[in-house]
Amino acid sequence: MVDIISVCGLCICAVLICKATEKYSGEQAVLLAIAVSAVILLTVFSAVPKITGSINELMDKTQLDGSYVSVIFKALGICYLTQFACDICRDCGENAVATAAEIAGKVELIIISLPLFESLINLTAVIIS
């Protein structure tokens, strides 16, 4: 709970500083926004090992294939990274670049999910026959 309060406080302070300096130096405001975003991402990523440990324990108990969880985590990473890049591009006024990044992220999601689709089709074929 304390982490999210700190993150939200940092965000609000950064936005206020960005808005105050935007008139005088728009480049510095964008750099500050990017720096604060990077700090927040690093803070959030510090919790990832705890999450993956818990999920791995659950997967061990259920005897399911760990590759499914791996694909899900990769997909989440792609989504978060793509959204982060797109938001920065849009903040800089580069909507075309943001759209290209979104398309690249969607294509990458399809590529990493192909093994899941293959498993699903094989399972369906086994059930049908």
CNS distance restraints for C-alpha pairs under 8 A (distance, minus, plus):
assign (resid   1 and name CA) (resid   5 and name CA) 6.49 0.50 0.50
assign (resid   2 and name CA) (resid   6 and name CA) 6.20 0.50 0.50
assign (resid   3 and name CA) (resid   7 and name CA) 6.12 0.50 0.50
assign (resid   4 and name CA) (resid   8 and name CA) 5.99 0.50 0.50
assign (resid   5 and name CA) (resid   9 and name CA) 6.05 0.50 0.50
assign (resid   6 and name CA) (resid  10 and name CA) 6.06 0.50 0.50
assign (resid   7 and name CA) (resid  11 and name CA) 6.14 0.50 0.50
assign (resid   7 and name CA) (resid  40 and name CA) 6.59 0.50 0.50
assign (resid   8 and name CA) (resid  12 and name CA) 6.17 0.50 0.50
assign (resid   9 and name CA) (resid  13 and name CA) 6.18 0.50 0.50
assign (resid  10 and name CA) (resid  14 and name CA) 6.03 0.50 0.50
assign (resid  10 and name CA) (resid  36 and name CA) 7.68 0.50 0.50
assign (resid  11 and name CA) (resid  15 and name CA) 6.08 0.50 0.50
assign (resid  11 and name CA) (resid  36 and name CA) 7.35 0.50 0.50
assign (resid  12 and name CA) (resid  16 and name CA) 6.20 0.50 0.50
assign (resid  13 and name CA) (resid  17 and name CA) 6.21 0.50 0.50
assign (resid  14 and name CA) (resid  18 and name CA) 5.97 0.50 0.50
assign (resid  14 and name CA) (resid  32 and name CA) 7.21 0.50 0.50
assign (resid  14 and name CA) (resid  33 and name CA) 6.76 0.50 0.50
assign (resid  14 and name CA) (resid  36 and name CA) 7.02 0.50 0.50
assign (resid  15 and name CA) (resid  19 and name CA) 6.06 0.50 0.50
assign (resid  15 and name CA) (resid  33 and name CA) 7.45 0.50 0.50
assign (resid  16 and name CA) (resid  20 and name CA) 6.17 0.50 0.50
assign (resid  17 and name CA) (resid  21 and name CA) 6.12 0.50 0.50
assign (resid  17 and name CA) (resid  29 and name CA) 7.61 0.50 0.50
assign (resid  18 and name CA) (resid  22 and name CA) 5.67 0.50 0.50
assign (resid  18 and name CA) (resid  28 and name CA) 7.92 0.50 0.50
assign (resid  18 and name CA) (resid  29 and name CA) 4.57 0.50 0.50
assign (resid  18 and name CA) (resid  30 and name CA) 7.41 0.50 0.50
assign (resid  18 and name CA) (resid  32 and name CA) 6.98 0.50 0.50
assign (resid  18 and name CA) (resid  33 and name CA) 7.12 0.50 0.50
assign (resid  19 and name CA) (resid  23 and name CA) 7.55 0.50 0.50
assign (resid  19 and name CA) (resid  29 and name CA) 7.39 0.50 0.50
assign (resid  21 and name CA) (resid  25 and name CA) 5.83 0.50 0.50
assign (resid  21 and name CA) (resid  26 and name CA) 6.92 0.50 0.50
assign (resid  21 and name CA) (resid  28 and name CA) 7.46 0.50 0.50
assign (resid  21 and name CA) (resid  29 and name CA) 6.11 0.50 0.50
assign (resid  22 and name CA) (resid  26 and name CA) 4.44 0.50 0.50
assign (resid  22 and name CA) (resid  27 and name CA) 7.79 0.50 0.50
assign (resid  22 and name CA) (resid  28 and name CA) 7.59 0.50 0.50
assign (resid  22 and name CA) (resid  29 and name CA) 5.55 0.50 0.50
assign (resid  25 and name CA) (resid  29 and name CA) 6.61 0.50 0.50
assign (resid  26 and name CA) (resid  30 and name CA) 6.35 0.50 0.50
assign (resid  27 and name CA) (resid  31 and name CA) 6.21 0.50 0.50
assign (resid  28 and name CA) (resid  32 and name CA) 6.03 0.50 0.50
assign (resid  29 and name CA) (resid  33 and name CA) 6.23 0.50 0.50
assign (resid  30 and name CA) (resid  34 and name CA) 6.21 0.50 0.50
assign (resid  30 and name CA) (resid  91 and name CA) 7.62 0.50 0.50
assign (resid  30 and name CA) (resid  92 and name CA) 7.17 0.50 0.50
assign (resid  31 and name CA) (resid  35 and name CA) 6.08 0.50 0.50
assign (resid  32 and name CA) (resid  36 and name CA) 6.08 0.50 0.50
assign (resid  33 and name CA) (resid  37 and name CA) 6.06 0.50 0.50
assign (resid  34 and name CA) (resid  38 and name CA) 6.15 0.50 0.50
assign (resid  34 and name CA) (resid  88 and name CA) 7.21 0.50 0.50
assign (resid  35 and name CA) (resid  39 and name CA) 6.28 0.50 0.50
assign (resid  36 and name CA) (resid  40 and name CA) 6.20 0.50 0.50
assign (resid  37 and name CA) (resid  41 and name CA) 6.15 0.50 0.50
assign (resid  38 and name CA) (resid  42 and name CA) 6.19 0.50 0.50
assign (resid  39 and name CA) (resid  43 and name CA) 6.22 0.50 0.50
assign (resid  40 and name CA) (resid  44 and name CA) 6.15 0.50 0.50
assign (resid  41 and name CA) (resid  45 and name CA) 5.97 0.50 0.50
assign (resid  42 and name CA) (resid  46 and name CA) 6.42 0.50 0.50
assign (resid  43 and name CA) (resid  47 and name CA) 7.60 0.50 0.50
assign (resid  44 and name CA) (resid  48 and name CA) 7.37 0.50 0.50
assign (resid  47 and name CA) (resid  51 and name CA) 6.52 0.50 0.50
assign (resid  48 and name CA) (resid  52 and name CA) 6.10 0.50 0.50
assign (resid  49 and name CA) (resid  53 and name CA) 5.97 0.50 0.50
assign (resid  50 and name CA) (resid  54 and name CA) 6.33 0.50 0.50
assign (resid  51 and name CA) (resid  55 and name CA) 6.26 0.50 0.50
assign (resid  52 and name CA) (resid  56 and name CA) 5.95 0.50 0.50
assign (resid  53 and name CA) (resid  57 and name CA) 6.25 0.50 0.50
assign (resid  54 and name CA) (resid  58 and name CA) 6.39 0.50 0.50
assign (resid  55 and name CA) (resid  59 and name CA) 6.11 0.50 0.50
assign (resid  56 and name CA) (resid  60 and name CA) 6.12 0.50 0.50
assign (resid  56 and name CA) (resid  66 and name CA) 7.79 0.50 0.50
assign (resid  57 and name CA) (resid  61 and name CA) 6.40 0.50 0.50
assign (resid  58 and name CA) (resid  62 and name CA) 6.37 0.50 0.50
assign (resid  59 and name CA) (resid  63 and name CA) 6.03 0.50 0.50
assign (resid  59 and name CA) (resid  64 and name CA) 5.83 0.50 0.50
assign (resid  59 and name CA) (resid  65 and name CA) 7.61 0.50 0.50
assign (resid  59 and name CA) (resid  66 and name CA) 6.78 0.50 0.50
assign (resid  60 and name CA) (resid  64 and name CA) 7.18 0.50 0.50
assign (resid  65 and name CA) (resid  69 and name CA) 7.90 0.50 0.50
assign (resid  66 and name CA) (resid  70 and name CA) 6.37 0.50 0.50
assign (resid  67 and name CA) (resid  71 and name CA) 6.22 0.50 0.50
assign (resid  68 and name CA) (resid  72 and name CA) 6.35 0.50 0.50
assign (resid  68 and name CA) (resid 116 and name CA) 7.17 0.50 0.50
assign (resid  69 and name CA) (resid  73 and name CA) 6.18 0.50 0.50
assign (resid  70 and name CA) (resid  74 and name CA) 6.17 0.50 0.50
assign (resid  71 and name CA) (resid  75 and name CA) 6.06 0.50 0.50
assign (resid  71 and name CA) (resid 112 and name CA) 6.63 0.50 0.50
assign (resid  71 and name CA) (resid 113 and name CA) 6.71 0.50 0.50
assign (resid  72 and name CA) (resid  76 and name CA) 6.16 0.50 0.50
assign (resid  73 and name CA) (resid  77 and name CA) 6.10 0.50 0.50
assign (resid  74 and name CA) (resid  78 and name CA) 6.15 0.50 0.50
assign (resid  74 and name CA) (resid 112 and name CA) 7.74 0.50 0.50
assign (resid  75 and name CA) (resid  79 and name CA) 6.14 0.50 0.50
assign (resid  75 and name CA) (resid 109 and name CA) 5.97 0.50 0.50
assign (resid  75 and name CA) (resid 112 and name CA) 7.40 0.50 0.50
assign (resid  76 and name CA) (resid  80 and name CA) 6.13 0.50 0.50
assign (resid  77 and name CA) (resid  81 and name CA) 5.97 0.50 0.50
assign (resid  78 and name CA) (resid  82 and name CA) 5.85 0.50 0.50
assign (resid  78 and name CA) (resid 105 and name CA) 6.37 0.50 0.50
assign (resid  78 and name CA) (resid 108 and name CA) 7.65 0.50 0.50
assign (resid  78 and name CA) (resid 109 and name CA) 7.17 0.50 0.50
assign (resid  79 and name CA) (resid  83 and name CA) 6.04 0.50 0.50
assign (resid  79 and name CA) (resid 105 and name CA) 6.87 0.50 0.50
assign (resid  80 and name CA) (resid  84 and name CA) 6.10 0.50 0.50
assign (resid  81 and name CA) (resid  85 and name CA) 6.20 0.50 0.50
assign (resid  82 and name CA) (resid  86 and name CA) 6.03 0.50 0.50
assign (resid  82 and name CA) (resid 101 and name CA) 6.48 0.50 0.50
assign (resid  82 and name CA) (resid 102 and name CA) 6.33 0.50 0.50
assign (resid  82 and name CA) (resid 105 and name CA) 5.86 0.50 0.50
assign (resid  83 and name CA) (resid  87 and name CA) 6.04 0.50 0.50
assign (resid  83 and name CA) (resid 102 and name CA) 7.53 0.50 0.50
assign (resid  84 and name CA) (resid  88 and name CA) 6.36 0.50 0.50
assign (resid  85 and name CA) (resid  89 and name CA) 6.19 0.50 0.50
assign (resid  85 and name CA) (resid  98 and name CA) 7.22 0.50 0.50
assign (resid  85 and name CA) (resid 101 and name CA) 7.30 0.50 0.50
assign (resid  86 and name CA) (resid  90 and name CA) 6.10 0.50 0.50
assign (resid  86 and name CA) (resid  97 and name CA) 7.69 0.50 0.50
assign (resid  86 and name CA) (resid  98 and name CA) 4.41 0.50 0.50
assign (resid  86 and name CA) (resid  99 and name CA) 7.29 0.50 0.50
assign (resid  86 and name CA) (resid 101 and name CA) 6.35 0.50 0.50
assign (resid  86 and name CA) (resid 102 and name CA) 6.85 0.50 0.50
assign (resid  87 and name CA) (resid  91 and name CA) 6.07 0.50 0.50
assign (resid  87 and name CA) (resid  98 and name CA) 7.32 0.50 0.50
assign (resid  88 and name CA) (resid  92 and name CA) 6.29 0.50 0.50
assign (resid  89 and name CA) (resid  93 and name CA) 6.38 0.50 0.50
assign (resid  89 and name CA) (resid  94 and name CA) 5.12 0.50 0.50
assign (resid  89 and name CA) (resid  95 and name CA) 6.55 0.50 0.50
assign (resid  89 and name CA) (resid  97 and name CA) 6.52 0.50 0.50
assign (resid  89 and name CA) (resid  98 and name CA) 5.34 0.50 0.50
assign (resid  90 and name CA) (resid  94 and name CA) 5.23 0.50 0.50
assign (resid  90 and name CA) (resid  95 and name CA) 5.24 0.50 0.50
assign (resid  90 and name CA) (resid  98 and name CA) 6.19 0.50 0.50
assign (resid  94 and name CA) (resid  98 and name CA) 6.38 0.50 0.50
assign (resid  95 and name CA) (resid  99 and name CA) 6.15 0.50 0.50
assign (resid  96 and name CA) (resid 100 and name CA) 6.26 0.50 0.50
assign (resid  97 and name CA) (resid 101 and name CA) 6.22 0.50 0.50
assign (resid  98 and name CA) (resid 102 and name CA) 6.25 0.50 0.50
assign (resid  99 and name CA) (resid 103 and name CA) 6.29 0.50 0.50
assign (resid 100 and name CA) (resid 104 and name CA) 6.19 0.50 0.50
assign (resid 101 and name CA) (resid 105 and name CA) 6.12 0.50 0.50
assign (resid 102 and name CA) (resid 106 and name CA) 6.24 0.50 0.50
assign (resid 103 and name CA) (resid 107 and name CA) 6.20 0.50 0.50
assign (resid 104 and name CA) (resid 108 and name CA) 6.15 0.50 0.50
assign (resid 105 and name CA) (resid 109 and name CA) 6.21 0.50 0.50
assign (resid 106 and name CA) (resid 110 and name CA) 6.41 0.50 0.50
assign (resid 107 and name CA) (resid 111 and name CA) 6.30 0.50 0.50
assign (resid 108 and name CA) (resid 112 and name CA) 6.27 0.50 0.50
assign (resid 109 and name CA) (resid 113 and name CA) 6.09 0.50 0.50
assign (resid 110 and name CA) (resid 114 and name CA) 6.31 0.50 0.50
assign (resid 113 and name CA) (resid 117 and name CA) 6.46 0.50 0.50
assign (resid 114 and name CA) (resid 118 and name CA) 6.15 0.50 0.50
assign (resid 115 and name CA) (resid 119 and name CA) 6.19 0.50 0.50
assign (resid 116 and name CA) (resid 120 and name CA) 6.13 0.50 0.50
assign (resid 117 and name CA) (resid 121 and name CA) 6.13 0.50 0.50
assign (resid 118 and name CA) (resid 122 and name CA) 6.14 0.50 0.50
assign (resid 119 and name CA) (resid 123 and name CA) 6.03 0.50 0.50
assign (resid 120 and name CA) (resid 124 and name CA) 6.08 0.50 0.50
assign (resid 121 and name CA) (resid 125 and name CA) 6.12 0.50 0.50
assign (resid 122 and name CA) (resid 126 and name CA) 6.25 0.50 0.50
assign (resid 123 and name CA) (resid 127 and name CA) 6.22 0.50 0.50
assign (resid 124 and name CA) (resid 128 and name CA) 6.08 0.50 0.50
assign (resid 125 and name CA) (resid 129 and name CA) 6.11 0.50 0.50
